[in-house]
Amino acid sequence: MVPDAGHVERWLGDIAARGARTARTNALFPAAAEVFADAGFSPVDTLALLELDLGDAARTRRTGRATRRLRSTDLVQAAEIDRRSFGDDWSNDSESLAEISRATPQHRDRVVREDGRVVAFAISGRAGRTGYIQRLAVDPASRRRGHARTLVDDALAWLSRRSVSTVLVNTAIDNEAALALYRAFGFRRLDDPLVLMERAVPAPTS
């Protein structure tokens, strides 16, 4: 659904009432970005959107490595991995990661552990016949060990079992490692990029 000016105004009012002074959108398609631009938002990042046709079951390749459920007690560790992976400006705290899980009617949250410690996690979701890889992060100290491939493989296998036909994922347009990972699974990059936008939030009027 493309929001209208009224939606944006109400959202800004809600977050202003909570004391926020900066508003940042989720990743927006061009039509939605235009609405936010009219409301004074400016682009702060551009993401590549990739799509996979999951009709070909051969594209889900089991790595044989085990993943475990991301428990509520793992969220603090996952948030720290997210911060180390994406930096302070673009990372999620534990509450935001929990909100990402709740963004779709069904979700699968998995981790990879080394020596009892969470070193990578993925949050995937499903709505109807469309699946989403919503967040994937690997601790920088544990990269190049196949953990990202294991988590993507797990997510695609889970989505395939639920009759999902199309899977979407986005990543920074200059994240060559992530782009190469998704291409290896058969994802193709779509023409329209996604945009993250931001603006200052005026203080609420009394």
C-alpha positions in Angstrom: 0.0 0.0 0.0 1.3 3.4 -0.9 0.8 5.9 2.0 -0.9 9.2 1.4 0.0 12.6 3.0 -2.5 11.9 5.8 -0.7 8.7 6.8 2.6 10.4 6.9 1.3 13.3 9.0 -0.3 11.0 11.5 2.9 8.9 11.8 5.0 12.0 12.4 2.5 13.2 15.1 2.7 9.8 16.8 6.5 9.6 17.0 6.7 13.3 18.0 4.4 12.5 20.9 6.9 9.8 21.9 9.8 12.3 22.1 11.5 11.3 18.8 13.3 14.2 17.0 14.3 12.3 13.8 12.1 10.1 11.6 13.5 7.5 9.3 11.5 5.4 7.0 11.7 1.7 6.1 12.9 0.9 2.6 10.5 2.5 0.2 9.5 1.9 -3.4 9.6 4.9 -5.7 5.9 5.7 -5.5 6.0 5.8 -1.7 9.2 7.7 -1.6 7.5 10.5 -3.6 4.9 10.8 -0.9 7.5 11.1 1.8 9.6 13.6 -0.3 6.5 15.8 -0.5 6.4 15.7 3.3 9.9 17.0 3.7 11.9 13.7 3.8 15.2 13.4 2.1 17.0 10.2 0.9 19.7 8.9 3.2 20.5 5.5 1.6 19.6 3.5 -1.5 19.2 -0.3 -1.5 19.2 -2.9 -4.2 16.0 -5.1 -4.3 16.5 -8.7 -5.4 14.0 -11.4 -6.2 14.1 -15.2 -6.4 11.6 -17.4 -8.2 11.4 -20.3 -5.7 9.5 -22.5 -8.2 12.8 -24.3 -8.9 13.3 -26.4 -5.8 16.9 -27.2 -6.9 17.9 -23.6 -5.9 17.6 -24.5 -2.2 20.8 -26.3 -1.4 21.2 -27.8 2.0 24.6 -27.0 3.5 24.3 -29.7 6.2 25.2 -27.2 8.9 22.8 -26.7 11.9 21.0 -23.6 12.8 19.1 -23.0 16.0 16.0 -21.0 16.9 16.7 -17.3 17.8 15.4 -17.2 21.4 14.3 -14.0 23.2 17.4 -14.4 25.4 19.5 -14.2 22.2 18.2 -10.8 21.1 20.9 -8.8 23.0 23.7 -10.8 21.3 21.9 -10.5 18.0 21.6 -6.8 18.4 25.3 -6.5 19.1 26.1 -8.5 16.0 23.8 -6.2 14.0 25.6 -3.1 15.4 29.0 -4.5 14.5 27.9 -5.4 11.1 26.0 -2.3 10.1 27.3 0.5 12.4 25.5 2.6 14.9 23.5 4.6 12.3 21.9 1.6 10.6 21.7 -1.1 13.3 18.7 -2.5 15.2 18.5 -2.9 18.9 16.8 -6.0 20.5 13.4 -4.4 20.4 13.7 -3.5 16.8 14.7 -7.0 15.9 11.7 -8.4 17.7 9.5 -5.9 15.7 11.1 -7.2 12.4 10.0 -10.7 13.3 6.4 -9.5 13.9 6.2 -7.7 10.6 5.0 -10.8 8.7 2.2 -13.2 9.6 4.7 -16.1 9.8 8.4 -15.8 10.5 11.5 -18.0 11.1 14.3 -16.6 13.3 17.5 -18.6 13.3 21.1 -18.3 14.7 24.4 -20.0 14.1 26.5 -20.6 17.3 30.2 -21.1 17.8 31.4 -22.3 21.2 27.9 -21.5 22.7 27.9 -18.0 21.4 25.7 -16.5 18.7 27.8 -15.4 15.7 25.2 -15.0 13.0 21.4 -14.6 12.7 18.7 -14.3 10.1 15.0 -13.2 10.3 12.8 -14.4 7.5 9.1 -14.0 7.0 6.2 -15.1 4.8 3.0 -13.3 3.8 0.9 -15.3 1.4 3.1 -16.8 -1.3 5.7 -14.1 -0.9 8.7 -14.6 1.4 11.2 -12.2 2.7 14.7 -12.3 4.1 14.3 -9.4 6.4 17.6 -9.3 8.3 20.8 -11.2 8.0 24.0 -10.4 10.0 27.3 -12.2 10.7 29.7 -11.1 13.3 32.7 -9.6 11.5 35.0 -11.8 13.5 33.2 -14.9 12.2 32.8 -14.2 8.5 34.0 -16.3 5.6 33.0 -19.5 7.3 29.8 -20.1 5.4 27.4 -18.8 8.1 25.5 -16.5 5.8 25.0 -19.2 3.2 23.8 -21.6 5.9 21.2 -19.1 7.1 20.0 -18.2 3.6 19.8 -21.8 2.7 17.7 -22.5 5.8 15.4 -19.6 5.1 14.8 -20.7 1.5 14.1 -24.3 2.5 11.6 -23.1 5.1 9.8 -20.8 2.6 9.8 -23.6 0.0 8.1 -26.0 2.4 5.3 -23.3 2.8 4.6 -23.0 -0.9 6.2 -19.6 -1.3 6.7 -18.8 -4.9 8.7 -15.5 -4.7 11.4 -14.4 -2.2 12.5 -10.8 -1.8 15.6 -9.3 -0.1 17.3 -6.0 -0.1 20.8 -4.9 0.6 23.0 -1.8 0.2 23.8 -1.2 -3.5 27.5 -1.3 -2.7 27.5 -4.4 -0.5 29.3 -6.6 -3.0 29.6 -9.6 -0.6 25.8 -9.7 0.0 25.0 -9.2 -3.6 27.3 -12.1 -4.6 25.8 -14.3 -1.9 22.2 -13.8 -3.2 23.2 -14.1 -6.8 24.7 -17.5 -5.9 21.2 -18.6 -4.8 19.6 -17.4 -8.0 18.3 -14.0 -6.9 18.1 -11.4 -9.6 18.4 -7.6 -9.1 15.2 -5.7 -9.9 15.3 -2.4 -11.8 13.7 -0.2 -9.1 15.9 0.5 -6.1 14.5 1.1 -2.6 15.1 4.3 -0.7 15.5 5.1 3.0 14.4 8.6 3.9 14.7 10.8 6.9 13.6 14.2 8.3 13.6 16.1 11.5 10.5 15.8 13.6 9.0 19.1 15.0 8.3 19.2 18.7 4.6 18.5 19.4 2.4 21.6 19.9 0.7 21.8 23.3 
